[in-house]
Structure formats: structure tokens, C-alpha cells
Amino acid sequence: MHDELWAGIQLKLDHAWCHLEKMARSLDPPEQTHSNVALEASGAILGRNWQRAFYAHVDAFLSAARSIPEIIQCCFGEDRGAAIMKLWFKTTLSGPERARRRQFTKQFKPDYDAFCALPLGTSRHQSEHRIGYPGVEATVIGRFGVTYIGSPVRGIPMSETREIDVGDDPDLQALAAGQKRMPIRPNWHDFTIDRKPLFDEFEAYLQSAQSLIDQARRISEQVHGSQSLTTPPT
């Protein structure tokens, strides 16, 4: 029952998965076509700035995933946040529906609170309401052994050359000046969030979100059954 309400919740979860997939794809190297291979052999650095896309999808992921319990609450329980929702709840819904929604919120509260208390919920709050970005860090080792550390607000170089102590030697100076720049490309395991492996944490968060949806469905079946529910205002 209430498939039209569950559809939006599952869509939000799917969007979060999509952002996770796009984070991984933003790290892919350029396609190895003949022209790209030739360009890279000549010293060209190909590919867009992965950092802009990667961190944008991190932000979008956190926002989409963290919104799931709020949408569940709005569709099946009592949303006590925005004034418009309080007015809608009080003036539009029938007495029996209000009672059922309050019962849903009561039963759903332990699961709701547990999900909201997960560390990534705090990361989303930090990004959207505090400093503008979550605690994500990239630790990338370049081809010449140099370690680069970056974050959403501290980028790492797109390319590098080997450091050569040339001194006053003209031959070494010429060698250093003629070096081809090499791209710096991170892998998925180079990223952490709050010092934990980012991709592992994000996948676990989405699994928790799916478990939350499944539990909410069970509570809804007990409380609302086949009785109608009013779609929240848009």
C-alpha cells in the first residue's frame, strides 16, 4: 500500500547510490584511445579536474542519504519541523489520520534517532550548516614517491615532475627543464572521511538507509495498514 509515497523515498536512496557511483567515475583516467595515448606521450595532461566533480558528489550524496528519514517521517508520521507542515497536519488531516501518524512517529522514533546519530549524519550537518564541507581527506602518493594531501578546500596538483637537485650543473638544469609532467591520479582507496575509508563508510550508510526504509515499511503496515494517507503539501 501507499506505493506513491514509498516511490519518492526509494528514489532518494537511488539518487544517493548514483552520486556514489559518480564519485568513483570521476576518478577514472581518460579513455585510452589512440589520440589520448599520443597526447599523453607528448606530455599533455588529459581529463577534467576530478576534484570539483568528486567533492560535489560527496556533498550531494550526504544530502540525499540524510534526507531519507525526514521524508519517511513527513509521509507517514508527524513532521514537527516546518510551520507549514504543522499547519497542514492540524488543519488538513482527519482526526483518525493524525492519530495513526502520531503512532507511527512514536514507533519509528528509535530507528529514526539511531540513523540520525550515525557519523555521516554529522558530516552532512557540518557541510550544510557549519563550515560548508565535510571532513574528507585525500592522501595520494605520486609516481615519484611524493605524498599529496588534499581536501574539499585544499586541492592537490593535477601533475608533477621528478624533483632533481640541479645545483649549478647545466646538464642537470636542462634535464629538469625538459621533463614531461606526469598526471597525479588518485584511487578510491586514497580517500577518508573523519579518518575512515570513505567508500566503505558511504556504502555502509546506504545499507543502513535501506534497513531504515524496510523497518519503516513494517511499522507502516502495522499502523496504517490499507487505510489512506494524505500526500504532504508540495
C-alpha positions, 0 to 999 in steps of 0.5 A: 500500500501507499506505493506513491509515497514509498516511490519518492523515498526509494528514489532518494536512496537511488539518487544517493547510490548514483552520486556514489557511483559518480564519485568513483567515475570521476576518478577514472583516467581518460579513455585510452584511445589512440589520440589520448595515448599520443597526447599523453606521450607528448606530455599533455595532461588529459581529463577534467579536474576530478576534484570539483566533480568528486567533492560535489558528489560527496556533498550531494550524496550526504544530502540525499542519504540524510534526507531519507528519514525526514521524508519517511517521517513527513509521509507517514508520521508527524513532521514537527519541523516546518510551520507549514507542515504543522499547519497542514497536519492540524488543519488538513488531516482527519482526526483518525489520520493524525492519530495513526501518524502520531503512532507511527512517529512514536514507533519509528522514533528509535530507528529514526534517532539511531540513523540520525546519530550515525557519523555521516549524519554529522558530516552532512550537518557540518557541510550544510550548516557549519563550515560548508564541507565535510571532513574528507581527506585525500592522501595520494602518493605520486609516481615519484614517491611524493605524498599529496594531501588534499581536501574539499578546500585544499586541492592537490596538483593535477601533475608533477615532475621528478624533483632533481637537485640541479645545483649549478650543473647545466646538464642537470638544469636542462634535464629538469627543464625538459621533463614531461609532467606526469598526471597525479591520479588518485584511487578510491582507496586514497580517500577518508572521511573523519579518518575512515575509508570513505567508500566503505563508510558511504556504502555502509550508510546506504545499507543502513538507509535501506534497513531504515526504509524496510523497518519503516515499511513494517511499522507502516503496515502495522499502523496504517495498514490499507487505510489512506494517507494524505500526500504532504503539501508540495 
